[in-house]
Amino acid sequence: MSSPAWMSHKLDDGRVACDACSQHCKLQEGEYGICGIRRVENGELRLLTYGIAAAVNVDPVEKKPMFHFLPGSRIFSFGTVGCNFSCQFCQNADISQYPKEHPHRIIGRPLSPAEAVATALEYGCDSIAYTYNEPVVFFEYTYDTARLAHEAGLKNVYVTSGYETRKAIDTLAPYLDGMNIDIKGYTQSFYKDICGASLKPVLDAVEYAHSKGIWIETTTLLIPGLNDSQEEIRSIAHFQAALSPDIPWHISAFHPMYKMQDRPRTPPETLRRAYEIGKEEGLRYVYVGNIDDEARESTYCPGCGKMVIDRQGHIGQYITNHLVEKNRCPYCATAIAGVWS
Ligand code: SF4
């Protein structure tokens, strides 16, 4: 199924400019965008994956990862094929890179926005995640679903590489409650050579989405020898702490995936050191991921230092939430930042 990709505008020279992401594709009749799922047909940009979900699951919200967003709740999660990045270490390359590996083919099962909302409610979810591939490439599908979700009392979360344009963020912000944004590294060379993108638009999107009042958490996958120097880790933490020390930072362990089979897994000591660096830079909420480490997956009160949400499991899915009045430390009543109801 295809649908007008209205997050776009026509240019004087006859091309169509896509306004969804910072790849800023300018396309002629018949051309596909870098994501492989937006194409100009009869002078109009079309989204070719509208209503076609390639991956659908009910997940614990902690898996996104979102640790300060309705902890312990279920989140209905779906994505389509296609992506605006080409990360060599992609963990969902079978769907994200599908249109590049199988030109002009779209796969998935029908899932209209109304069906997504109805299924989320049926399975007792409190929110919907647009995830698995990059959601901004199927922007109009997420927008229509998010609007219906809000009408039904559900919240919405983007799990994203942070390439949304300001126009996309402005348009979606009234319906978008949370984002987990990857900060994949802190060098242009990493973004360009490994991901097919640029660093600056990502940092701009983090800042802009935060300024719009959307709840932000970030994730960095530490890949041995590529983005795990102490200097680079500190730069990410410093950037984020300057924006707000309340933004949770998830530091994840890499394991060989997709085109990156030649690197070892991230040693636990690298994650532990990154955790310490995040704290040294002033971040209040730092977490390790893809590893079972209760001490570094749990939430501590920034006021008294006591554990207020206990998490176990490699994605922190086993939770004992000690917060009172939804968001307050039970020992000193300090408010913990996040979305709690
Ligand atoms: S969403 Fe796709 S078509 Fe639009 S700018 Fe990004 S890569 Fe290009």
Boltz pocket constraint, residues with backbone or C-beta under 6 A from the ligand:
constraints:
  - pocket:
      binder: B
      contacts: [[A, 18], [A, 19], [A, 20], [A, 21], [A, 22], [A, 23], [A, 24], [A, 25], [A, 32], [A, 33], [A, 34], [A, 35], [A, 36], [A, 38], [A, 83], [A, 84], [A, 136], [A, 137]]
      max_distance: 6.0
